[in-house]
């Protein structure tokens, strides 16, 4: 996750708790040494990942600033997002935003292709997941595919467990 995110900070706190518990059971010098080496490798890997993410963020920041410009066209915004996706292919928000811009331009097949890139069955449903499920159903509706749109909505409803989303 992003080094500035709450998920990252929470995971670091939990990691420290796990390390404390593990240190309680070490009885030999070899166990301590092996643990220290593993922690060193992990810390080096985490640092490398953070540095890579920071470099990526530096490249992508001007694109986000340009995207925020309200005077540019939807087509230009699509181009910016496609470039941002090249820099940050793991960012799940970008294909979602691209799908919305494609739908706004009535490029239904392109929007649906972008929606297919977003995993439907991984992790827990969140606001982005719900928006994209509704967008896909709406696109199917606009294309006159009522049965498919209804099936999409029904599948989304079956996956929702969160009471707040269920209320919607």
N, C-alpha and C positions, 0 to 999 in steps of 0.2 A: 504494500500500500504506500501511499504518499508519505514521505518522512514527516510531513507536517500534520498528518491526519490523526484523529483520535484513535483510529484502529491501530495505527503504528505504535503510538504511545502506550496504549493498553497492552499490546502484545509484548512490548519491552518490559513492562511492569510484571506481566505474567512470566516472562522468561526469567527474570531475576528471582521470582518466587520458586520456580522450578529448579534453578541453579542452587538456591539455598537448601532446598530439600535434598537434592542429589549430594551436595557436599556433606550432609549429615551421615551418609552411609559409606563414604570412602574410608577404607581402613588401611590401604597400602599406598606406598609412594607411586606405584605404577598406575593405580586408579586415578590418583590426583593428576599425574602427568598426562594420562590419556584424556582426562576431562579438560585440562587446560589447553591441550592441542586442539580438541574438538571445538572448544569455545573460541579459540583464536581463528580457526578456519571459518567458523560461522561469522564472527565479527568482521573478518576481511571480506567475506562474500557480501554481507549486509552493507558495508561501506562502499564496495564497488557498485552495488545495485543503486544505492542512494546517489552516488556521483553520476551514474549513468542517467538516472531520472532527472537530476538537476540539469544536466546538459540538454536533455530532451526538452525540459521546461523552458530553458533559455531560447532554444530554437523555435518553440511553439508560441511563446508569449506574444511576439509581434503579430502572429496570425490571429490570436484571440482578440488582440486590440483592434485589428482591422475588421474582424467579424462583428465587433460591437458597434462599428460605424453604421448608423441607421440609414445612411444615404446610398449604400451599395445595393445592387440588385440581388434577387434570390439566386440567380445563376452565379454571380460572383461569390456569394456566400458558400454555395456548393463547392466551387473551386477551392476556396480557402479551406473548407472542411476536408476535402480530398487530400490536400497537401498536409493538413494536420494529421490525418490518418496515416500518411506515410511516415511521419515523425513519431507517432504514438499509436502503433497498430493494436496495442492491448487496451486502449481506451474505449470502453463500451458505449460511452455517451456519443462519440462521434458518428458511428453508423446510425444510431438512433436519430440524431439531428439531421443527418443526410437523408434519412427516410422521410422525415417531416418536410424538408425542403423539396424533395422529389414529389411528394404528395401534393404540396402546395402548387407545384408546377404541372400537376396532373400527369406526371410520368409514373403511372401506376406500376408497370412491370419493374422499373428500376427501384421504386420504393419497396416493393415486395421482396426483391432480391436482397436489398439492404436489411430488411427485417429478418430474413432467413439467417443472416450472420449473427443475429443476437440470440444467444442460447435461451430456449424457452423452458427447459427442464432443469437447468442448473441453479443451485442456490435457492434462496427464499425470494418470493415475489417482493418487489419494492416499487416505488413510485415510477421509476423509469420502465420497469417491466410492465406495469399496468398500463401506462400510457401507450407503449408500443403494441400491446395486445389489442387495445381499443383502436389504435390507428390501423392495424392490419384488418380488423373487422370492418372498419369504416371504408377502407380501400376496396375490400371485397364487395361491400354494399354498393359503392359507386360504380363498380364494374358490373353490377347486376347479378352478382353471385350470392344471392340471399341465403341459400342453404349453407354454403361454405362460411359466410359471415356469422350465421347463427351457431354453426359448429365451433368456430373459433371462439366466440364469446362463451359458449358452454364449457369448452375446455379450460379457458381462463378461469371461469367461476369455480370449476372443480379443483383447481390448484390453489386457490386462495384459502388461507387459514387465518390470516390476521383479522381480528374483529373490526378494525378500522376500515380495511379494504372491503370486508364483507358488507359493511353498512353502506358503502357506495353502490 
